């Protein structure tokens, strides 16, 4: 019995447990789509290939599985490149299947031919051009192994049209991948040294990142904090790995981080960095970052260690295995009185200058995010676009669980949020999934409303409409004397009417008292809902550390009066004390 390349592909996908593919058909993949009609796999037709890769990315982040997307050759393939780079910088496991012209035409500038493996070489973990039908099964299995192992990332498989049509005796098909994805054992001497440094520390800080979330190490992170009493801060990508209602939680550090987290970095004597890259948005002025601290850096990718911040101890290992080993060695450890004094200092910083804003008659975007948190009871999955909306989502929604904050960290991709929310909703059909958007970024991939409506994917979209490209406007205000060059979006369309045109429900709030009511109505509505909030046009994201400044040099913005301030650690009084 003979089997085609397309059939081999689907058999390999089934072996990997793939349940859904986000894609868009075209001539080079028509054979794959024809075979799909005979396969037990869900396909979600997006409206743009960038939507497909972002949806696969959001699916991977929400589920912890490998996301899959499918695009045709030429422009179909190139339309995925931004999403591939996005997944690469955020270490997200996705497999991208692209069509290619027949092998005999490769290199002839054939219709819709591009060298997609060459184009994506700098932004994929690995990529393949399949040249023999006998390799389809093996390569597909290898692609998934590579995508999910070590530091995860995107892997592309380029599939020539004739390879998908060729047939092979089923007995000759090889589904055994060659890639070894076993993690190396943790170096015990490094674990012992880390334990020694933790025991010696008087002012320890735990700094967690996306590696904790993708590595499934949230429980181990929380246990380390419980044992050591060390306050915890997380990078943008790490939000949710540590429960934001814990008294040990300090919020996010860096350019738009909390006063508490930035002060803790600047005064601690030990940083335990787990699954983080110490990127420029966190460290700011490198030579003044954590000047008094020794640094333990745990990361599965050796290239990430010592790239920006020189470490005192490097542990090349997965977050879960390394933290498990450290926790086991600290089982009998009791924090010293010095750590208790340090905890009180951190709590003092938190109380002195919490995240806050001045209320007014206009809707404040921070208020919208707070209400999303309250109405959802902190149980929603929040996907974001990029810009001010992203930062307010990171600051004012208090994440309790991993895989619930889905955002474009490294690349900062406008248009990411809506398709990523669609992917997350497919992965978590019983969850409330919200795309927190700006009026600029939502229009980058707004066509995916059709995808959500027609596939009954009930995402909720909250547009913070300030009629500006808000983050760029804020920088123009601060650094360019309010010369608002091409950031004014007063010609925006009517988002409620757009929602209705796509078959979704559209709601608008222009008064403060309407905000909570609209959110409750949206959450109670089955299907896709677009909520438009007309917010204060020139509201800024604060605190802000200007580029090149030390973390202690924070512009706190227009601080709210004390009666307007809200505790940044939730409403549970038990979180106000370490006792």
C-alpha positions in Angstrom: 0.0 0.0 0.0 1.3 3.4 -1.0 1.0 6.6 1.0 1.5 10.2 -0.2 3.7 12.9 1.3 0.6 14.7 2.5 -0.6 11.5 4.2 2.8 11.0 5.8 2.7 14.6 7.1 -0.7 14.1 8.8 0.3 10.7 10.3 3.4 12.4 11.8 1.2 15.3 13.1 -1.1 12.8 14.7 1.8 11.1 16.4 2.7 14.5 17.9 -0.8 14.9 19.2 -1.7 17.9 17.1 -5.4 18.7 17.4 -5.6 22.0 15.6 -3.9 23.9 12.7 -4.3 27.6 12.0 -3.9 28.2 8.3 -4.7 29.8 4.9 -4.8 27.8 1.7 -3.0 28.4 -1.6 -1.7 26.7 -4.7 1.4 25.2 -3.2 -0.5 23.6 -0.3 -3.6 22.6 -2.1 -2.7 18.9 -1.9 -2.2 19.2 1.8 -5.6 20.9 2.1 -7.2 18.2 0.0 -5.8 15.5 2.3 -7.0 17.4 5.3 -10.6 16.7 4.3 -9.9 13.0 5.1 -8.1 13.7 8.4 -9.5 14.0 11.9 -7.9 17.4 12.7 -9.4 20.8 13.3 -8.4 23.5 10.9 -9.1 27.2 11.7 -9.2 29.4 8.6 -7.6 32.7 9.5 -7.9 35.8 7.3 -4.2 36.5 7.0 -1.1 34.3 7.5 0.2 36.6 10.2 -3.0 35.8 12.1 -2.2 32.1 11.6 1.3 32.2 13.2 0.1 34.5 16.0 -2.8 32.2 16.8 -0.5 29.2 16.9 1.8 31.2 19.2 -1.1 32.1 21.5 -2.3 28.5 21.5 1.2 27.4 22.5 1.5 29.9 25.3 -2.0 29.1 26.8 -1.7 25.3 26.4 2.0 24.6 26.9 1.9 22.5 23.7 3.5 23.1 20.3 1.3 25.4 18.1 1.0 24.7 14.4 0.2 26.9 11.4 0.1 26.3 7.7 0.7 28.8 4.8 1.3 28.6 1.1 4.4 29.5 -0.7 5.7 33.0 -1.6 3.6 35.8 0.1 1.8 33.2 2.3 5.2 32.2 3.7 6.6 35.7 4.0 3.5 36.9 5.8 4.4 34.5 8.7 7.9 36.0 9.2 6.9 38.7 11.7 5.1 36.0 13.8 8.1 33.6 13.5 10.5 36.3 14.8 8.0 37.1 17.6 7.9 33.4 18.7 11.7 33.2 18.4 12.4 36.1 20.7 9.9 34.9 23.2 11.0 31.3 23.0 7.6 29.9 22.0 7.3 26.4 20.5 5.6 26.6 17.1 5.9 24.5 13.9 5.3 26.5 10.7 4.4 24.4 7.7 4.9 26.3 4.4 4.2 25.3 0.8 7.0 25.5 -1.8 7.1 25.3 -5.5 7.9 21.9 -7.0 11.5 20.8 -6.5 12.3 21.1 -10.2 11.4 24.8 -10.1 13.3 25.7 -7.0 15.8 28.4 -7.9 14.1 29.4 -11.1 12.1 32.4 -9.7 9.0 30.4 -10.3 5.5 31.9 -9.5 5.2 32.5 -5.7 8.7 31.1 -5.0 10.7 32.6 -2.2 13.6 31.1 -0.3 11.7 30.9 3.0 14.3 28.8 4.7 16.9 31.4 3.9 14.7 34.2 4.9 13.8 32.7 8.3 17.2 31.2 9.2 18.0 34.1 11.6 14.6 33.9 13.4 13.9 30.1 13.6 15.5 27.6 16.0 15.9 25.4 13.0 14.3 25.0 9.6 14.0 22.3 6.9 13.5 22.1 3.2 12.1 18.7 2.4 13.6 17.3 -0.8 12.6 13.6 -0.5 9.2 12.2 0.3 10.9 9.5 2.5 12.1 12.3 4.8 8.7 13.9 5.6 7.9 11.7 8.6 11.3 12.0 10.2 11.6 15.7 9.6 8.2 16.4 11.0 8.9 14.5 14.2 12.3 16.2 14.5 10.7 19.6 14.1 8.4 19.1 17.0 11.2 17.7 19.2 13.4 20.7 18.4 10.6 23.2 18.9 9.7 22.0 22.4 13.1 21.0 23.8 15.8 23.1 25.5 15.0 26.7 25.0 11.8 26.4 22.9 11.3 28.2 19.7 9.8 28.1 16.2 10.8 25.5 13.6 9.8 25.8 9.9 9.2 23.0 7.5 9.2 24.0 3.8 7.2 21.4 1.8 7.5 21.4 -2.0 4.2 20.7 -3.8 5.5 17.7 -5.7 6.9 16.1 -2.5 3.4 16.2 -0.9 2.0 14.5 -4.0 4.6 11.8 -4.3 3.9 8.3 -3.0 5.9 5.8 -1.1 5.3 2.3 0.2 3.9 2.7 3.6 6.4 0.1 4.9 9.3 2.3 3.8 8.1 5.4 5.7 10.3 6.4 8.6 8.7 8.2 11.5 11.7 8.0 13.8 13.2 11.4 14.5 16.9 11.7 15.0 17.0 14.7 17.3 18.0 14.0 20.9 16.0 16.3 23.2 17.0 14.9 26.6 18.0 17.5 29.1 21.5 17.2 30.6 21.6 16.4 34.3 22.0 19.3 36.6 25.5 19.9 37.8 25.4 19.1 41.6 28.4 21.2 42.4 26.6 24.3 40.9 23.5 23.5 42.9 25.5 23.2 46.1 27.2 26.6 45.4 23.8 28.2 44.7 22.5 26.9 48.0 25.5 28.2 49.8 25.0 31.7 48.2 21.3 31.7 49.2 22.2 30.8 52.8 24.7 33.7 52.9 22.3 36.3 51.5 20.7 38.9 53.7 18.8 40.7 51.0 17.8 38.1 48.4 15.5 38.7 45.4 14.1 36.1 43.0 13.8 37.2 39.4 11.7 34.9 37.3 11.0 35.0 33.6 9.3 33.2 30.7 11.5 30.2 31.1 9.7 29.4 34.4 6.3 29.6 32.6 7.3 27.6 29.5 9.3 25.2 31.7 6.3 24.4 33.9 8.3 25.4 37.0 5.7 27.7 38.7 5.2 25.4 41.6 9.0 25.1 42.2 9.4 28.9 42.0 6.7 29.4 44.6 8.3 26.8 46.8 11.7 28.5 46.6 10.1 31.8 47.6 8.3 30.1 50.6 11.5 28.4 51.8 13.8 31.4 51.4 11.4 34.3 52.1 12.9 36.1 49.2 10.7 38.7 47.5 9.8 37.9 43.9 9.7 40.0 40.7 9.1 38.8 37.2 9.9 40.0 33.7 7.0 40.8 31.4 7.2 37.2 30.0 7.2 35.7 33.5 4.0 37.3 34.8 1.7 34.6 36.3 4.4 32.2 37.3 4.2 33.7 40.8 0.9 34.5 42.5 0.4 38.3 42.5 -1.7 38.1 45.7 1.3 36.9 47.7 2.9 39.3 50.1 6.3 38.4 48.6 5.2 39.7 45.2 6.8 43.0 44.1 5.4 43.4 40.6 7.3 43.8 37.4 10.7 45.5 37.3 12.4 47.7 34.7 11.4 50.6 32.5 7.8 50.5 33.5 8.3 48.4 36.6 7.1 49.1 40.1 9.0 51.4 42.5 9.3 48.4 44.9 10.8 46.0 42.4 13.3 48.5 41.1 14.4 49.6 44.5 14.8 46.0 45.6 17.1 45.3 42.6 19.1 48.3 43.5 19.6 47.3 47.1 19.6 43.5 47.2 22.7 41.4 47.8 21.6 38.4 45.8 19.5 37.9 42.7 18.3 34.4 41.8 17.5 34.8 38.1 15.5 31.9 36.7 14.6 31.6 33.0 15.3 35.3 32.3 17.5 37.1 29.8 18.2 40.3 31.8 17.1 42.3 28.7 17.6 46.0 28.3 14.0 46.9 29.4 14.7 45.4 32.8 18.3 46.4 33.4 18.4 49.9 31.9 21.9 51.2 32.6 23.9 47.9 32.8 26.9 49.1 34.8 24.5 50.4 37.5 22.2 47.4 37.6 22.1 45.7 41.0 25.4 47.2 42.1 25.6 45.3 45.4 24.3 41.9 44.3 25.8 38.6 43.4 23.8 37.0 40.6 22.8 33.4 40.2 21.6 32.9 36.6 19.6 29.7 35.8 18.8 29.2 32.2 18.5 26.3 29.8 20.2 28.3 27.1 23.9 28.9 27.7 24.0 31.7 25.1 21.7 33.8 27.4 24.1 33.6 30.3 26.6 36.5 30.7 25.2 38.1 27.5 24.2 41.3 29.2 24.8 40.9 33.0 27.9 39.1 34.3 26.9 36.4 36.7 28.5 35.1 39.9 27.2 31.6 39.2 25.8 30.2 36.0 23.6 27.1 36.1 22.7 25.8 32.6 19.6 23.8 33.2 15.8 23.8 32.9 14.0 25.9 35.5 12.1 23.0 36.8 15.0 20.6 37.4 17.3 23.3 38.8 14.7 24.7 41.2 13.7 21.2 42.3 17.3 20.4 43.2 17.8 23.7 45.0 14.6 23.3 47.0 15.5 19.8 48.0 18.9 21.0 49.4 17.1 23.9 51.3 14.5 21.7 52.8 15.8 22.4 56.4 16.7 26.0 55.7 15.2 28.8 57.9 15.6 32.4 56.8 17.7 34.6 59.1 16.5 37.7 60.9 18.3 39.7 58.2 15.9 38.4 55.6 12.9 39.4 57.8 14.3 42.9 58.0 14.7 42.9 54.2 11.1 41.8 53.8 9.9 44.7 55.9 11.9 47.1 53.8 10.4 45.7 50.6 6.9 46.0 52.2 7.7 49.6 53.1 8.6 50.5 49.5 5.4 48.8 48.3 3.3 50.8 50.7 5.1 54.1 50.1 4.7 54.2 46.4 2.2 51.7 45.0 1.1 51.8 41.4 -1.4 54.6 41.2 -3.1 57.1 38.9 -5.2 60.3 39.3 -8.8 59.7 38.7 -10.8 62.2 36.7 -14.1 62.6 34.9 -12.5 60.9 31.9 -12.1 57.1 31.8 -8.6 56.1 32.9 -7.2 53.1 31.1 -5.8 51.8 34.3 -9.3 51.8 35.8 -10.5 49.7 32.9 -7.9 47.1 33.5 -8.7 47.1 37.2 -12.3 46.5 36.5 -11.4 43.7 34.1 -9.5 42.1 37.0 -12.3 42.6 39.5 -15.2 41.4 37.2 -13.1 38.3 36.1 -11.9 37.8 39.7 -8.4 37.5 38.3 -9.3 34.3 36.4 -9.2 35.5 32.8 -6.5 34.9 30.3 -5.3 38.3 29.1 -3.7 38.7 25.7 -2.4 42.1 24.7 -1.5 44.1 21.8 1.6 46.2 22.1 2.1 49.7 23.5 0.5 51.4 26.5 -2.3 48.8 26.7 0.4 46.1 27.1 2.0 47.9 30.0 -1.2 48.7 31.8 -2.2 45.1 31.4 1.0 44.0 33.0 0.7 46.5 35.9 -2.9 46.5 36.9 -4.1 43.0 36.2 -2.8 40.8 39.0 -1.9 37.3 37.5 -2.4 34.3 39.7 -1.4 31.5 37.4 1.1 30.7 34.7 0.0 30.7 31.0 -2.6 33.5 31.6 -0.7 36.5 30.4 0.0 36.3 26.6 2.0 39.2 25.2 4.7 40.0 22.6 7.7 40.6 24.8 10.9 40.6 22.8 9.7 41.8 19.4 6.8 44.1 20.5 4.5 43.1 17.7 1.5 45.3 17.1 -1.4 43.2 15.9 -0.3 40.2 18.0 -3.1 40.3 20.6 -6.3 39.4 18.7 -5.0 36.3 16.8 -3.1 35.3 19.9 -6.3 35.5 22.0 -8.0 33.4 19.4 -5.3 30.7 19.7 -5.5 30.9 23.5 -9.3 30.5 23.4 -9.0 27.5 21.2 -6.5 26.0 23.7 -8.7 26.9 26.7 -12.3 26.9 25.5 -13.7 27.2 29.1 -11.7 30.3 30.0 -12.6 33.9 29.6 -10.0 35.2 27.1 -9.6 39.0 26.7 -7.5 40.8 24.1 -6.5 44.1 25.7 -5.9 46.4 22.8 -5.1 49.9 21.7 -7.0 51.7 18.9 -3.8 51.6 16.8 -2.7 48.0 17.3 -6.1 46.4 17.0 -6.3 47.6 13.4 -3.1 45.7 12.4 -5.0 42.4 12.4 -8.6 43.4 12.9 -9.7 41.1 10.1 -9.3 38.2 12.5 -12.6 39.2 14.0 -14.0 37.1 11.1 -12.0 34.1 12.2 -13.3 34.4 15.7 -17.0 34.9 14.7 -17.2 32.3 12.0 -15.4 29.6 14.1 -17.4 30.5 17.3 -14.3 31.4 19.3 -15.8 33.7 22.0 -12.9 36.1 22.6 -13.6 39.5 24.2 -11.7 42.5 22.9 -11.2 45.5 25.1 -10.0 48.5 23.1 -8.5 51.4 25.1 -9.3 54.1 22.6 -7.3 57.3 23.1 -7.1 58.2 19.4 -3.4 58.1 19.6 -0.5 55.7 18.9 -0.2 56.0 22.7 3.3 54.8 23.6 5.0 56.7 20.7 2.9 59.8 21.7 4.1 59.5 25.3 7.8 59.4 24.1 7.1 62.4 21.9 5.7 64.2 25.0 8.6 63.4 27.2 11.6 63.6 24.8 10.3 65.7 21.8 8.5 68.6 23.5 5.0 67.3 22.5 5.7 67.4 18.8 3.1 64.7 18.0 4.4 63.7 14.6 1.9 61.3 12.9 0.7 59.7 16.1 -2.8 61.2 16.1 -5.5 58.7 15.1 -8.6 60.9 15.3 -9.7 59.4 12.0 -10.3 56.1 13.7 -13.3 54.1 12.5 -16.4 53.3 14.6 -15.2 50.1 16.3 -18.8 49.2 17.5 -20.0 49.3 13.9 -17.0 47.3 12.8 -17.8 44.6 15.4 -21.3 44.5 14.2 -20.3 44.2 10.6 -18.2 41.1 11.4 -21.2 39.6 13.3 -19.8 40.4 16.8 -21.4 42.4 19.5 -20.2 45.9 19.9 -20.3 47.9 23.2 -18.9 51.4 24.0 -18.2 53.2 27.3 -17.5 56.9 27.3 -18.3 57.5 31.0 -16.6 56.1 34.1 -19.9 54.7 35.4 -20.4 52.7 32.2 -17.1 50.7 32.4 -18.1 48.0 34.9 -21.5 47.5 33.4 -20.1 47.0 29.9 -17.5 44.5 31.1 -20.1 42.5 32.9 -22.4 42.5 29.8 -19.5 41.4 27.6 -18.5 38.5 29.9 -22.2 37.4 30.1 -22.5 37.4 26.4 -21.9 34.3 24.4 -19.7 34.8 21.3 -17.3 37.6 20.3 -17.7 41.0 21.9 -15.8 44.2 21.2 -15.7 46.7 24.1 -14.5 50.2 23.2 -13.5 52.4 26.1 -13.0 56.1 25.3 -10.1 56.9 27.6 -8.1 59.9 28.6 -6.2 60.9 25.5 -2.9 61.8 27.1 -2.6 59.4 30.0 0.9 58.0 30.3 2.4 54.7 31.6 4.3 55.3 34.9 6.6 54.7 36.6 9.1 55.2 33.8 12.9 54.8 33.8 14.3 56.7 30.9 16.7 54.8 28.7 20.3 54.9 30.1 19.2 55.8 33.6 19.7 53.7 36.7 16.6 51.9 38.0 16.5 54.2 41.0 15.9 57.2 38.7 12.2 56.7 38.2 9.7 59.2 36.9 6.6 58.3 39.0 4.3 60.5 36.9 1.3 62.3 38.4 0.9 60.4 41.6 -2.6 59.9 42.8 -3.9 61.3 46.1 -3.7 58.7 48.8 -7.5 58.1 48.8 -7.3 57.4 45.0 -4.4 54.9 45.2 -5.1 51.2 44.9 -3.0 48.5 46.5 -1.0 46.9 43.7 -1.2 43.4 45.3 -5.0 42.9 45.1 -7.8 43.4 47.6 -6.9 40.6 50.1 -5.9 42.2 53.4 -3.7 39.1 54.1 -1.4 40.2 51.4 -0.5 43.4 53.2 1.8 41.6 55.7 4.4 38.9 55.6 3.0 37.3 58.8 
